[in-house]
Amino acid sequence: MGMNSARPLGLLLLLLLFMLPCLPATQITDRLTECTPPFTAVGGKCLHVSSTSTGSWYLMKDFCETLGGQLLIINTENIHYYVVKYLENNGYTGRDYWIGANNEHADGQYHWVDGSKVKMGTPFWGARDGHQEPGVATEHCGMLFRNNFYFMHDYRCNEALYPICEAR
């Protein structure tokens, strides 16, 4: 009798083990991520999406630093997904946002604000007029473009956009 009651329990544990990867990661990681205001847990990072401060890429980089953070680094598909979902679920759509990428380094490559190289191509960068971003020689700063499902685009650094900051 003890052996028969152990079998259903073992099968249940095995089933739960196989279902674990299907659970939404954001709920688990956000519960484990503790953020101090004004930052909010999003996909395992602490983010602040400003709906009031707007300015050039450099001004918004400074803005994030005054909060104890930096402009957002999107170096995985997961964080990109969770950021877009957060924007959609919290009424932050309809705006373009600065992120922490630019190509003003001597090597001409895009780098994040922490100095690491930005991954090029899909799934991060969008397309415009049939061409893969980044594409315009006069645009040097990275942004999330609302008209292209919040894929990354390059843009003129002196334009006024809202920032997405992440805590350091």
MARROSE-845361 format. One record per residue (C-alpha): residue number from 1; residue in one letter; x, y, z. Coordinates in steps of 0.1 Angstrom, whole numbers, m for minus. Each point is the difference from the previous one (the first is absolute). Layout:
% residues N
<zakol><n>NUM</n><res>A</res><u>X</u><v>Y</v><w>Z</w></zakol>
...
END
This chain:
% residues 168
<zakol><n>1</n><res>M</res><u>0</u><v>0</v><w>0</w></zakol>
<zakol><n>2</n><res>G</res><u>28</u><v>25</v><w>8</w></zakol>
<zakol><n>3</n><res>M</res><u>16</u><v>m7</v><w>m34</w></zakol>
<zakol><n>4</n><res>N</res><u>m32</u><v>6</v><w>m19</w></zakol>
<zakol><n>5</n><res>S</res><u>m6</u><v>34</v><w>17</w></zakol>
<zakol><n>6</n><res>A</res><u>36</u><v>11</v><w>m8</w></zakol>
<zakol><n>7</n><res>R</res><u>m5</u><v>m7</v><w>m37</w></zakol>
<zakol><n>8</n><res>P</res><u>m26</u><v>28</v><w>m6</w></zakol>
<zakol><n>9</n><res>L</res><u>20</u><v>24</v><w>21</w></zakol>
<zakol><n>10</n><res>G</res><u>31</u><v>m8</v><w>m21</w></zakol>
<zakol><n>11</n><res>L</res><u>m20</u><v>5</v><w>m32</w></zakol>
<zakol><n>12</n><res>L</res><u>m13</u><v>33</v><w>12</w></zakol>
<zakol><n>13</n><res>L</res><u>35</u><v>12</v><w>9</w></zakol>
<zakol><n>14</n><res>L</res><u>13</u><v>m11</v><w>m34</w></zakol>
<zakol><n>15</n><res>L</res><u>m29</u><v>18</v><w>m17</w></zakol>
<zakol><n>16</n><res>L</res><u>8</u><v>32</v><w>19</w></zakol>
<zakol><n>17</n><res>L</res><u>36</u><v>m2</v><w>m9</w></zakol>
<zakol><n>18</n><res>F</res><u>m9</u><v>m1</v><w>m37</w></zakol>
<zakol><n>19</n><res>M</res><u>m24</u><v>28</v><w>3</w></zakol>
<zakol><n>20</n><res>L</res><u>25</u><v>24</v><w>18</w></zakol>
<zakol><n>21</n><res>P</res><u>14</u><v>14</v><w>m33</w></zakol>
<zakol><n>22</n><res>C</res><u>m35</u><v>9</v><w>m11</w></zakol>
<zakol><n>23</n><res>L</res><u>m7</u><v>23</v><w>30</w></zakol>
<zakol><n>24</n><res>P</res><u>3</u><v>37</v><w>m8</w></zakol>
<zakol><n>25</n><res>A</res><u>35</u><v>11</v><w>9</w></zakol>
<zakol><n>26</n><res>T</res><u>m9</u><v>36</v><w>7</w></zakol>
<zakol><n>27</n><res>Q</res><u>m22</u><v>m9</v><w>30</w></zakol>
<zakol><n>28</n><res>I</res><u>28</u><v>m20</v><w>15</w></zakol>
<zakol><n>29</n><res>T</res><u>28</u><v>24</v><w>m7</w></zakol>
<zakol><n>30</n><res>D</res><u>m20</u><v>31</v><w>9</w></zakol>
<zakol><n>31</n><res>R</res><u>m9</u><v>m15</v><w>34</w></zakol>
<zakol><n>32</n><res>L</res><u>37</u><v>m6</v><w>6</w></zakol>
<zakol><n>33</n><res>T</res><u>11</u><v>34</v><w>m13</w></zakol>
<zakol><n>34</n><res>E</res><u>m2</u><v>27</v><w>27</w></zakol>
<zakol><n>35</n><res>C</res><u>0</u><v>35</v><w>m14</w></zakol>
<zakol><n>36</n><res>T</res><u>0</u><v>34</v><w>18</w></zakol>
<zakol><n>37</n><res>P</res><u>m22</u><v>28</v><w>m13</w></zakol>
<zakol><n>38</n><res>P</res><u>m3</u><v>13</v><w>m27</w></zakol>
<zakol><n>39</n><res>F</res><u>12</u><v>m33</v><w>m14</w></zakol>
<zakol><n>40</n><res>T</res><u>m24</u><v>m29</v><w>m6</w></zakol>
<zakol><n>41</n><res>A</res><u>8</u><v>m37</v><w>m6</w></zakol>
<zakol><n>42</n><res>V</res><u>m3</u><v>m10</v><w>m37</w></zakol>
<zakol><n>43</n><res>G</res><u>13</u><v>m33</v><w>m13</w></zakol>
<zakol><n>44</n><res>G</res><u>27</u><v>m2</v><w>28</w></zakol>
<zakol><n>45</n><res>K</res><u>12</u><v>36</v><w>m4</w></zakol>
<zakol><n>46</n><res>C</res><u>m10</u><v>31</v><w>19</w></zakol>
<zakol><n>47</n><res>L</res><u>m13</u><v>25</v><w>m25</w></zakol>
<zakol><n>48</n><res>H</res><u>m14</u><v>36</v><w>0</w></zakol>
<zakol><n>49</n><res>V</res><u>m20</u><v>11</v><w>m30</w></zakol>
<zakol><n>50</n><res>S</res><u>m3</u><v>37</v><w>0</w></zakol>
<zakol><n>51</n><res>S</res><u>m32</u><v>15</v><w>m13</w></zakol>
<zakol><n>52</n><res>T</res><u>9</u><v>35</v><w>10</w></zakol>
<zakol><n>53</n><res>S</res><u>37</u><v>6</v><w>m7</w></zakol>
<zakol><n>54</n><res>T</res><u>10</u><v>4</v><w>m36</w></zakol>
<zakol><n>55</n><res>G</res><u>32</u><v>12</v><w>m17</w></zakol>
<zakol><n>56</n><res>S</res><u>30</u><v>m9</v><w>m21</w></zakol>
<zakol><n>57</n><res>W</res><u>17</u><v>m34</v><w>4</w></zakol>
<zakol><n>58</n><res>Y</res><u>28</u><v>17</v><w>21</w></zakol>
<zakol><n>59</n><res>L</res><u>m24</u><v>19</v><w>22</w></zakol>
<zakol><n>60</n><res>M</res><u>m20</u><v>m32</v><w>7</w></zakol>
<zakol><n>61</n><res>K</res><u>32</u><v>m19</v><w>6</w></zakol>
<zakol><n>62</n><res>D</res><u>8</u><v>25</v><w>27</w></zakol>
<zakol><n>63</n><res>F</res><u>m36</u><v>m2</v><w>13</w></zakol>
<zakol><n>64</n><res>C</res><u>3</u><v>m37</v><w>5</w></zakol>
<zakol><n>65</n><res>E</res><u>33</u><v>4</v><w>18</w></zakol>
<zakol><n>66</n><res>T</res><u>m15</u><v>25</v><w>24</w></zakol>
<zakol><n>67</n><res>L</res><u>m25</u><v>m27</v><w>10</w></zakol>
<zakol><n>68</n><res>G</res><u>29</u><v>m25</v><w>6</w></zakol>
<zakol><n>69</n><res>G</res><u>m4</u><v>m18</v><w>m32</w></zakol>
<zakol><n>70</n><res>Q</res><u>8</u><v>1</v><w>m37</w></zakol>
<zakol><n>71</n><res>L</res><u>m19</u><v>m1</v><w>m33</w></zakol>
<zakol><n>72</n><res>L</res><u>m14</u><v>m35</v><w>m6</w></zakol>
<zakol><n>73</n><res>I</res><u>22</u><v>m27</v><w>m14</w></zakol>
<zakol><n>74</n><res>I</res><u>m19</u><v>m26</v><w>m21</w></zakol>
<zakol><n>75</n><res>N</res><u>24</u><v>m29</v><w>m5</w></zakol>
<zakol><n>76</n><res>T</res><u>m24</u><v>m29</v><w>0</w></zakol>
<zakol><n>77</n><res>E</res><u>m32</u><v>m8</v><w>m18</w></zakol>
<zakol><n>78</n><res>N</res><u>m17</u><v>m6</v><w>34</w></zakol>
<zakol><n>79</n><res>I</res><u>6</u><v>35</v><w>13</w></zakol>
<zakol><n>80</n><res>H</res><u>m11</u><v>15</v><w>m33</w></zakol>
<zakol><n>81</n><res>Y</res><u>m32</u><v>m20</v><w>2</w></zakol>
<zakol><n>82</n><res>Y</res><u>m7</u><v>9</v><w>37</w></zakol>
<zakol><n>83</n><res>V</res><u>7</u><v>37</v><w>m6</w></zakol>
<zakol><n>84</n><res>V</res><u>m24</u><v>1</v><w>m29</w></zakol>
<zakol><n>85</n><res>K</res><u>m27</u><v>m19</v><w>20</w></zakol>
<zakol><n>86</n><res>Y</res><u>5</u><v>24</v><w>29</w></zakol>
<zakol><n>87</n><res>L</res><u>m4</u><v>31</v><w>m23</w></zakol>
<zakol><n>88</n><res>E</res><u>m32</u><v>m15</v><w>m15</w></zakol>
<zakol><n>89</n><res>N</res><u>m15</u><v>m11</v><w>34</w></zakol>
<zakol><n>90</n><res>N</res><u>7</u><v>32</v><w>18</w></zakol>
<zakol><n>91</n><res>G</res><u>m12</u><v>27</v><w>m25</w></zakol>
<zakol><n>92</n><res>Y</res><u>35</u><v>10</v><w>m12</w></zakol>
<zakol><n>93</n><res>T</res><u>m6</u><v>m6</v><w>m37</w></zakol>
<zakol><n>94</n><res>G</res><u>m3</u><v>29</v><w>m25</w></zakol>
<zakol><n>95</n><res>R</res><u>35</u><v>13</v><w>9</w></zakol>
<zakol><n>96</n><res>D</res><u>35</u><v>m7</v><w>m13</w></zakol>
<zakol><n>97</n><res>Y</res><u>27</u><v>m7</v><w>27</w></zakol>
<zakol><n>98</n><res>W</res><u>37</u><v>4</v><w>3</w></zakol>
<zakol><n>99</n><res>I</res><u>20</u><v>m30</v><w>9</w></zakol>
<zakol><n>100</n><res>G</res><u>37</u><v>m3</v><w>9</w></zakol>
<zakol><n>101</n><res>A</res><u>15</u><v>m6</v><w>m35</w></zakol>
<zakol><n>102</n><res>N</res><u>20</u><v>23</v><w>m22</w></zakol>
<zakol><n>103</n><res>N</res><u>27</u><v>m3</v><w>m27</w></zakol>
<zakol><n>104</n><res>E</res><u>21</u><v>30</v><w>7</w></zakol>
<zakol><n>105</n><res>H</res><u>30</u><v>m20</v><w>10</w></zakol>
<zakol><n>106</n><res>A</res><u>31</u><v>1</v><w>m21</w></zakol>
<zakol><n>107</n><res>D</res><u>m7</u><v>m35</v><w>m14</w></zakol>
<zakol><n>108</n><res>G</res><u>m34</u><v>10</v><w>m15</w></zakol>
<zakol><n>109</n><res>Q</res><u>m17</u><v>m29</v><w>17</w></zakol>
<zakol><n>110</n><res>Y</res><u>m30</u><v>4</v><w>23</w></zakol>
<zakol><n>111</n><res>H</res><u>8</u><v>m4</v><w>36</w></zakol>
<zakol><n>112</n><res>W</res><u>m21</u><v>0</v><w>32</w></zakol>
<zakol><n>113</n><res>V</res><u>6</u><v>25</v><w>27</w></zakol>
<zakol><n>114</n><res>D</res><u>20</u><v>m26</v><w>19</w></zakol>
<zakol><n>115</n><res>G</res><u>24</u><v>m3</v><w>m29</w></zakol>
<zakol><n>116</n><res>S</res><u>m12</u><v>m34</v><w>m13</w></zakol>
<zakol><n>117</n><res>K</res><u>m8</u><v>m5</v><w>m37</w></zakol>
<zakol><n>118</n><res>V</res><u>m36</u><v>1</v><w>m12</w></zakol>
<zakol><n>119</n><res>K</res><u>m12</u><v>m31</v><w>m18</w></zakol>
<zakol><n>120</n><res>M</res><u>m9</u><v>10</v><w>m36</w></zakol>
<zakol><n>121</n><res>G</res><u>m28</u><v>m13</v><w>m22</w></zakol>
<zakol><n>122</n><res>T</res><u>m31</u><v>m18</v><w>11</w></zakol>
<zakol><n>123</n><res>P</res><u>m16</u><v>m6</v><w>24</w></zakol>
<zakol><n>124</n><res>F</res><u>10</u><v>34</v><w>16</w></zakol>
<zakol><n>125</n><res>W</res><u>1</u><v>24</v><w>m29</w></zakol>
<zakol><n>126</n><res>G</res><u>m30</u><v>9</v><w>m21</w></zakol>
<zakol><n>127</n><res>A</res><u>m3</u><v>8</v><w>m37</w></zakol>
<zakol><n>128</n><res>R</res><u>m9</u><v>33</v><w>m17</w></zakol>
<zakol><n>129</n><res>D</res><u>m9</u><v>5</v><w>m36</w></zakol>
<zakol><n>130</n><res>G</res><u>11</u><v>m36</v><w>m7</w></zakol>
<zakol><n>131</n><res>H</res><u>35</u><v>4</v><w>15</w></zakol>
<zakol><n>132</n><res>Q</res><u>13</u><v>m15</v><w>32</w></zakol>
<zakol><n>133</n><res>E</res><u>7</u><v>26</v><w>28</w></zakol>
<zakol><n>134</n><res>P</res><u>23</u><v>16</v><w>8</w></zakol>
<zakol><n>135</n><res>G</res><u>2</u><v>18</v><w>m32</w></zakol>
<zakol><n>136</n><res>V</res><u>4</u><v>37</v><w>m2</w></zakol>
<zakol><n>137</n><res>A</res><u>35</u><v>15</v><w>3</w></zakol>
<zakol><n>138</n><res>T</res><u>m12</u><v>31</v><w>19</w></zakol>
<zakol><n>139</n><res>E</res><u>m18</u><v>m21</v><w>27</w></zakol>
<zakol><n>140</n><res>H</res><u>22</u><v>m12</v><w>28</w></zakol>
<zakol><n>141</n><res>C</res><u>m21</u><v>m8</v><w>30</w></zakol>
<zakol><n>142</n><res>G</res><u>m22</u><v>m30</v><w>8</w></zakol>
<zakol><n>143</n><res>M</res><u>m37</u><v>2</v><w>6</w></zakol>
<zakol><n>144</n><res>L</res><u>m31</u><v>m22</v><w>2</w></zakol>
<zakol><n>145</n><res>F</res><u>m23</u><v>11</v><w>m29</w></zakol>
<zakol><n>146</n><res>R</res><u>m37</u><v>m2</v><w>7</w></zakol>
<zakol><n>147</n><res>N</res><u>m9</u><v>m2</v><w>m37</w></zakol>
<zakol><n>148</n><res>N</res><u>20</u><v>m32</v><w>m4</w></zakol>
<zakol><n>149</n><res>F</res><u>m13</u><v>m20</v><w>30</w></zakol>
<zakol><n>150</n><res>Y</res><u>27</u><v>15</v><w>22</w></zakol>
<zakol><n>151</n><res>F</res><u>29</u><v>m16</v><w>m19</w></zakol>
<zakol><n>152</n><res>M</res><u>33</u><v>19</v><w>3</w></zakol>
<zakol><n>153</n><res>H</res><u>8</u><v>28</v><w>m25</w></zakol>
<zakol><n>154</n><res>D</res><u>27</u><v>26</v><w>m3</w></zakol>
<zakol><n>155</n><res>Y</res><u>m10</u><v>36</v><w>3</w></zakol>
<zakol><n>156</n><res>R</res><u>15</u><v>35</v><w>2</w></zakol>
<zakol><n>157</n><res>C</res><u>14</u><v>4</v><w>36</w></zakol>
<zakol><n>158</n><res>N</res><u>m12</u><v>36</v><w>4</w></zakol>
<zakol><n>159</n><res>E</res><u>m37</u><v>m9</v><w>m5</w></zakol>
<zakol><n>160</n><res>A</res><u>m23</u><v>1</v><w>31</w></zakol>
<zakol><n>161</n><res>L</res><u>m12</u><v>m35</v><w>11</w></zakol>
<zakol><n>162</n><res>Y</res><u>m9</u><v>m16</v><w>33</w></zakol>
<zakol><n>163</n><res>P</res><u>25</u><v>m22</v><w>18</w></zakol>
<zakol><n>164</n><res>I</res><u>m2</u><v>m36</v><w>13</w></zakol>
<zakol><n>165</n><res>C</res><u>25</u><v>m2</v><w>28</w></zakol>
<zakol><n>166</n><res>E</res><u>12</u><v>m31</v><w>18</w></zakol>
<zakol><n>167</n><res>A</res><u>14</u><v>m1</v><w>35</w></zakol>
<zakol><n>168</n><res>R</res><u>37</u><v>m9</v><w>3</w></zakol>
END
